[in-house]
């Protein structure tokens, strides 16, 4: 177990993506272990999930730092101490600075509940519903200096139904998040991802059969 590379997961809330990553790791579906979980909120349920699995869980409260850069420097310190070779943001509700980004170049992933570049920011499902799109989904991408703008690694699509609420759509999207985040981590750790400008190439990835989907299916 312990000779597998370690990853760090950063959360601010429930941590259901963290749970999917821990479960995938314990089932041997991704070649790593979660070495540390960090939250900026002491009451984040993600910390409880980590502790239940014997994973070190650390609180770094952003309110204790005068500048964003100082908060980020502390995060970098905790992650480096853990020996993590990959950093996964999973519902981590802080915008990070170059201090954080430059510490782990091309080694920070994020998940977003929309089909980027549509609906970046904090309310992906609500915006998709209000805009009236027929499909939405989720995206795992490399973090860059923008908000939800980094090179895209994996996306999954879900339909938006006319009787959806923000909660029902978010739940449908979340179920897919739990599939694609472990997938992206596996591709990264197996060395299969190559970044060419904005495009991420996944070596050896199969093609899904000719894809066609209508919604509504009238
Ligand atoms: C997810 O929808 C994720 O895409 C977004 O924040 C939410 C976190 O959910 N960034 P959880 O804490 O993993 O349950």
Boltz pocket constraint, residues with backbone or C-beta under 6 A from the ligand:
constraints:
  - pocket:
      binder: B
      contacts: [[A, 11], [A, 12], [A, 13], [A, 14], [A, 15], [A, 16], [A, 17], [A, 18], [A, 90], [A, 91], [A, 92], [A, 111], [A, 112], [A, 113], [A, 174], [A, 177]]
      max_distance: 6.0
